[in-house]
């Protein structure tokens, strides 16, 4: 597939180079006037002379490369990401609540990065949740901007699965 894309790109560049290479030839010689460009001699059978070649435009011989219109880029905040990040925010909220209940019951935070935040109470848990949500959205958006759409969706699903496991573990420890 890559070789077909490169071959097409090379062909387009080569065609543009040939068309551009012929333009100085037309420009150096006396350019045909507007009346002679539309005269019958321009549309008649080509004569075997240099003047017939000069009169014919390079654009007639090599039409401009046409580029197919690109499909609109997928939006980051489409329905799928809105639903996924809403679920992720809910999971983070449940994780914060269950973590605070676990800390009140004598358990400790197992995540060393989140421990300095959640050990400071509800405000610290909210800050840890906000940072986690921001990091998750940031990673997904970076993947989206670099056109790694499949990896973006996979990363979001892995975040959802990981947070689900953390919430399930917290609930199991509280019972």
Secondary structure, 3 states (H helix, E strand, C coil): CHHHHHHHHHHHHHHHHHHHHHHHHHHHCCCCCHHHHCCHHHHCCCCCCHHHHHHCCHHHHCCCCCCCCCCCCCCCCCHHHHHHHHHHHHHHHHHHHHHHHHHHCCCCCCCHHHHHHHCCCHHHHHHHHHHHHHHHHHHHHHHHHCCCHHHHHHHHHHHHHHHHHHHHHHHHHHC
